[in-house]
């Protein structure tokens, strides 16, 4: 095989610095805003639940429907993102999702009725679900093995950054605008980063691995050069595709192990209760007797960001499995403490430390690991569809828990936290028994490690 001059220029002694810059630039182009929009559009609802309840006369049941409307959209988006991702590439599919983010942001802000609001939140969910599949897949396919955990972790970092931005944005708009129209501004501002995301997607290349599966070797070579990868990597990809040829279907018979792992990690991610806590944070603090739920929500957002950074620093050092085990143990204790506060057995002053501790253990374990693990355990020809399976499981559990949570907490404030703590005990046992470590394994050699 003959290298192109452009690709050959990146295979010399100074290739490594260029490789880092190229991969980081491409990763940031997708992870930064795809993840930011994910977090922003997901968490912004926390600042308008009260307004929506008053405006549309919502009950606990219909509030659950309202909050979970986007989450059912994420389920559909995640389920159906894999096929276009494999057919048209992650980058081009993300452009369509950027348009959906933009339309949904403006639509929610201008919604004239509860029904219209639900429709636009569902559209928002389609974009969130699709990007939760395609952005990590794109990053995993261009990242070098020894930095893959960190680089895919950028997606999670920007999710929690988006959550923090949502809390800060809600508080800022409430202070500057106030009144009955404030909730529309809180939701409408999400259209601005969506537009920027769409523009930046035209500045990054297609995944070389995806191009190879489509027989476009010349374009793949140029894409390799753009991201700073050595041209010899093309040979490794082609050898891997001989073992797992393009056009292969995702099947339980052939891909049973990675499918099972993706489903399990996605289920446990939501059974920790993380998104229920984030969506209903103000309500939880109010039930615990807090006098300043808005400010405490910002503190939770800051903790989420700080400990996600810690998780990113540790994931390629300690490994995925070690973080999952440590996180499960820590979350069990913190969730049990939160349940004790809500049952009245512990003082209300412990609620904030308990939730910060929970966020700290989640962010450094499940939060840092889930999108990395799901995006790396499937063979290249079915990676997007396999990731879609994991992501759709995540969003199905998210929608169910978010819909049930306000009813459960109205019945017994501490009951959801007891359930979440018990689930984390089960996670510890299952991860210890069946999860392989994937730290530092090349994507093209992953099948041997998983089997």
Order of alpha helices (4+ residues) and beta strands (2+ residues): alpha-alpha-alpha-alpha-alpha-alpha-alpha-alpha-alpha-alpha-alpha-alpha-alpha-alpha-alpha-alpha-alpha-alpha-alpha-alpha-alpha-alpha
